[in-house]
């Protein structure tokens, strides 16, 4: 019979009883799954109704399914972590015949399952996580009530070996995760964060995205910006004394007149940045470290860099006009086409540096051959 499915499960059973002339009490889908909610019925489902007898697949010539598989469809009760579940042996066996549950109940007492005083089979697992698994074995749909942790259900599915359910759960867990927010942190958000943090606390901003933010004139001393994205930031007049900018991206940023005393910028990328009039010189003797930094095309005109460590840094096409580089470490530094006119390079270490095309006009201290430049 072809009937319209609407209302509740009771309405469907009533219609089926009238159409077929029986007292319909149970509805099964084509695979023998017991339907306990009309919402589980799909548009193209072929349903089977009965007066209470076990499901018989019409493709088996009318023989009960247990005669073909050796399993049993008799009712049984499970005591899972103190909570009772009543189901049929076929529900536990047919959907996932290779699972642990199928092996436990395929043959009566094959595993010597222990029973409590009421005859229920004891299973020492979480009942709230077991319920979605049992319902899945009944009708093939993953339905999890609100408040149930999907990770817990996933672990139970793995424990019981319900392989077809594991993939459904992994997809559901992935879809339930909030989308990652990679949007840059604004000045307002960061200032609020600074005000809420004790002054003596070490601020860790490692790996955060500040791209394009206006952080000018802020007190950013001792903050850990390691591997942070500070590209195109406005850091003019900011106090970055002893800040950690190791491997940070400062490309295209403006740091004019910033305080960079004792700053750590090892292997940072500041290509195309503006650092005019910056102060790297710490009176206490703590030296700024820019070893291995990418400073291609930077403008550092007029900066104070006494004792700075620029070892093996790349300063190709950089503007260092009128900079104080007294005692600086420039060993192995690429200074190709760099404008060093008016610089103080007294006692600077230029051993192995590349000064091809560099401009040294009006230099305050002449280079000595012992500095072994190339």
C-alpha positions in Angstrom: 0.0 0.0 0.0 1.1 3.6 -0.7 0.1 6.0 2.1 0.8 9.6 3.0 3.0 9.9 6.1 2.1 12.8 8.4 1.5 13.6 12.0 3.0 11.3 14.6 4.1 7.7 14.6 0.7 6.8 16.2 -1.1 8.4 13.3 1.0 6.3 10.9 0.2 3.1 12.7 -3.5 4.0 12.7 -3.5 4.6 8.9 -1.5 1.4 8.3 -4.0 -0.6 10.5 -6.9 0.7 8.4 -5.3 0.1 5.1 -4.0 -3.4 5.8 -6.7 -4.6 8.1 -4.3 -5.4 10.9 -3.5 -4.0 14.3 -0.2 -2.4 13.4 2.1 -2.0 16.4 5.6 -1.6 14.9 7.2 0.0 11.9 10.5 -1.1 10.3 12.6 0.3 7.5 13.8 -1.8 4.6 16.9 -2.9 6.5 14.9 -4.1 9.5 15.6 -1.0 11.6 12.8 -0.2 14.1 11.3 3.2 13.5 10.5 5.0 16.8 10.1 8.5 15.4 8.3 9.6 12.2 11.1 12.2 11.6 13.4 9.3 10.8 11.4 8.3 7.7 12.9 9.4 4.4 10.9 10.3 1.3 11.9 7.1 -0.6 11.7 4.7 2.3 9.7 1.4 1.9 8.3 0.6 5.4 7.2 -2.6 6.9 4.5 -2.8 9.6 3.6 -5.8 11.8 1.5 -6.7 14.8 4.5 -7.3 17.0 6.3 -10.3 15.4 10.0 -10.0 14.5 11.0 -8.4 11.2 11.2 -10.8 8.3 13.1 -9.7 5.2 10.9 -10.5 2.1 14.0 -11.3 0.1 14.7 -14.3 2.3 11.7 -16.3 1.1 9.9 -15.7 4.3 12.5 -17.4 6.5 13.3 -15.6 9.7 16.6 -13.7 9.5 18.0 -15.6 12.5 17.8 -18.9 10.5 20.1 -17.3 7.8 22.6 -15.8 10.1 22.4 -17.9 13.3 21.6 -14.8 15.3 18.5 -14.3 17.5 15.9 -11.6 17.5 14.6 -12.2 21.0 14.3 -9.2 23.4 16.9 -8.6 26.0 17.8 -5.9 28.5 21.2 -4.2 29.0 22.4 -2.6 32.2 24.8 0.1 31.0 26.4 1.9 33.8 23.3 1.5 36.0 20.8 2.5 33.3 18.5 -0.1 31.6 18.0 -0.4 27.9 15.6 -2.9 26.3 16.3 -3.9 22.7 16.4 -6.9 20.5 19.4 -9.1 19.7 19.0 -8.4 16.0 19.4 -4.6 16.7 22.8 -5.3 18.3 23.9 -7.7 15.6 22.5 -6.9 12.1 23.6 -3.3 11.6 27.3 -3.8 12.5 27.9 -7.6 12.4 31.7 -7.2 13.0 31.3 -4.9 16.0 32.1 -5.9 19.6 28.3 -5.7 20.5 27.5 -8.1 17.6 30.1 -10.6 18.9 28.8 -10.2 22.4 25.2 -11.1 21.5 25.3 -13.0 18.2 25.2 -16.3 20.0 23.5 -16.7 23.4 26.0 -16.8 26.2 28.9 -17.0 23.7 30.9 -14.4 25.7 29.5 -15.5 29.1 28.0 -12.1 29.6 27.4 -11.4 33.2 23.8 -10.5 34.3 22.5 -8.6 37.3 19.7 -9.7 39.7 17.1 -8.7 37.1 18.7 -10.7 34.3 20.0 -7.6 32.5 23.4 -7.9 30.8 26.0 -5.8 32.5 28.1 -3.4 30.4 30.4 -1.0 32.3 30.2 2.0 30.1 28.6 5.5 30.1 24.8 5.3 29.5 24.5 8.8 28.1 27.0 8.0 25.4 25.6 4.5 24.8 22.1 5.8 24.0 22.9 7.5 20.7 24.8 4.4 19.6 21.9 2.1 20.4 19.5 4.4 18.5 21.9 4.4 15.5 21.8 0.6 15.5 18.0 0.8 15.5 17.4 3.2 12.7 20.7 4.1 11.1 20.5 7.8 12.0 22.9 9.8 14.3 20.7 11.7 16.8 22.4 13.2 19.8 20.5 15.2 22.4 21.6 18.7 23.5 24.2 18.6 26.2 25.8 15.3 25.1 29.5 15.6 24.2 30.1 14.2 20.7 33.6 13.3 21.7 32.3 11.0 24.4 30.0 9.3 21.8 32.9 9.0 19.4 35.0 7.2 22.0 32.2 4.8 22.8 31.7 4.1 19.1 35.4 3.3 18.8 35.2 1.1 21.9 32.2 -0.9 20.6 33.7 -1.0 17.0 30.7 0.7 15.3 32.8 1.7 12.3 30.0 3.2 10.2 29.1 5.6 13.0 32.7 6.8 13.6 32.8 8.7 10.3 29.4 10.4 11.0 30.6 11.5 14.4 33.9 12.8 13.1 32.1 14.9 10.5 29.6 16.2 13.1 32.4 17.1 15.5 34.3 19.0 12.8 31.1 20.9 11.8 30.4 21.8 15.4 33.8 23.6 15.9 33.6 27.4 15.7 35.3 28.9 12.7 38.8 30.2 13.4 39.0 34.0 13.6 42.1 35.2 11.8 41.0 38.9 11.6 43.7 41.4 12.8 43.6 42.8 16.4 42.6 46.4 16.5 44.2 49.2 18.5 41.0 49.4 20.7 41.1 45.7 21.5 44.8 45.7 22.2 44.7 48.8 24.5 41.9 47.1 26.4 44.1 44.1 26.8 47.0 46.2 28.0 44.9 48.0 30.6 43.6 44.7 32.0 47.1 43.3 32.4 49.3 44.0 35.5 52.4 46.1 34.6 54.8 43.5 35.9 53.2 40.7 33.9 55.0 39.3 30.8 52.6 39.9 27.9 52.7 37.1 25.3 51.5 38.2 21.9 53.3 35.4 20.1 52.0 34.7 16.7 49.1 37.1 16.9 47.8 39.1 13.9 48.2 42.9 14.2 48.4 43.5 10.5 47.6 47.2 9.6 46.9 48.1 13.3 47.7 51.6 14.7 50.0 50.9 17.7 51.7 54.3 17.6 52.9 55.9 20.8 52.0 52.8 23.0 54.1 51.5 25.8 55.0 48.0 24.4 58.1 47.3 26.5 59.1 43.7 27.1 56.1 42.3 25.2 56.7 39.0 23.3 55.8 39.6 19.7 57.7 36.5 18.5 56.4 35.4 15.0 53.6 38.0 15.2 52.2 39.6 12.1 52.9 43.3 12.4 53.0 44.1 8.7 51.9 47.6 7.7 51.5 48.6 11.3 52.0 52.1 12.6 54.5 51.8 15.4 55.8 55.4 15.2 57.0 56.7 18.6 56.1 53.4 20.3 58.3 52.2 23.2 59.5 48.7 22.2 62.4 48.6 24.6 63.5 45.0 25.1 60.5 43.7 23.1 60.9 40.3 21.5 60.3 40.6 17.7 62.1 37.5 16.7 60.9 36.2 13.3 58.1 38.8 13.4 56.7 40.2 10.1 57.3 44.0 10.1 57.3 44.4 6.4 56.0 47.8 5.3 55.6 49.0 8.9 56.3 52.5 10.2 58.5 52.7 13.3 59.8 56.2 12.9 61.3 57.6 16.2 60.4 54.4 18.0 62.4 53.3 21.1 64.1 50.0 20.2 66.7 49.8 23.0 67.7 46.2 23.6 65.1 45.0 21.1 65.3 41.4 19.8 64.7 41.2 16.0 66.5 38.1 15.1 65.5 36.8 11.6 62.6 39.3 11.5 61.2 40.5 8.2 61.2 44.3 8.1 61.5 44.7 4.3 60.4 48.1 3.1 59.8 49.4 6.7 60.5 52.9 7.8 62.7 53.2 11.0 63.9 56.8 10.6 65.3 58.4 13.8 64.9 55.2 15.9 66.9 54.7 19.1 68.6 51.3 19.4 71.2 52.5 21.8 70.8 51.4 25.4 72.9 53.5 27.9 73.1 50.4 30.2 75.0 48.5 27.6 72.2 46.1 26.5 72.6 45.9 22.7 69.8 45.5 20.1 70.0 42.2 18.2 68.9 42.2 14.6 71.1 39.3 13.5 69.9 37.7 10.3 67.0 40.2 9.8 65.6 41.0 6.4 66.0 44.8 6.2 65.9 45.2 2.4 65.1 48.7 1.4 64.5 50.0 4.9 64.9 53.7 5.7 66.9 54.0 9.0 68.2 57.5 8.4 69.4 59.3 11.5 69.0 56.3 13.8 71.1 55.7 16.9 72.6 52.2 16.6 75.7 52.1 18.7 76.8 48.5 19.3 73.9 47.1 17.3 74.2 43.5 16.1 73.4 43.3 12.4 75.5 40.2 11.7 74.5 38.5 8.4 71.5 40.8 8.1 70.3 41.9 4.7 70.4 45.7 4.2 70.4 45.7 0.4 69.2 49.1 -1.0 68.7 50.4 2.6 69.0 54.0 3.6 71.4 54.4 6.6 72.3 58.0 6.0 73.7 59.8 9.1 73.3 56.7 11.3 75.4 56.1 14.4 76.9 52.6 13.8 79.8 53.0 16.2 81.0 49.6 17.4 78.3 47.9 15.4 78.6 44.2 14.3 78.2 44.1 10.5 80.1 40.9 9.9 78.7 39.1 6.9 76.1 41.8 6.4 74.7 42.5 2.9 75.2 46.2 2.4 74.9 46.2 -1.4 73.8 49.6 -2.8 73.3 50.8 0.8 73.5 54.5 1.5 75.9 54.9 4.4 76.9 58.5 3.7 77.5 60.5 6.9 77.5 57.3 9.1 79.8 56.9 12.1 81.4 53.4 11.6 84.2 53.8 14.1 85.2 50.4 15.5 82.5 48.7 13.5 83.1 45.1 12.5 82.6 44.9 8.7 84.5 41.6 8.2 83.1 39.7 5.3 80.4 42.2 4.6 79.2 42.9 1.0 79.6 46.7 0.3 79.2 46.4 -3.5 77.7 49.7 -4.8 77.5 51.1 -1.2 77.8 54.9 -0.7 80.3 56.0 1.9 80.6 59.7 1.0 81.1 62.1 3.9 81.6 59.2 6.2 82.7 60.4 9.7 85.2 57.6 10.1 87.1 56.2 7.2 87.2 52.4 6.6 90.4 50.6 7.4 91.8 47.7 5.3 91.9 45.5 8.4 88.1 45.5 8.4 88.3 43.2 5.4 85.2 44.2 3.4 84.3 42.9 0.0 
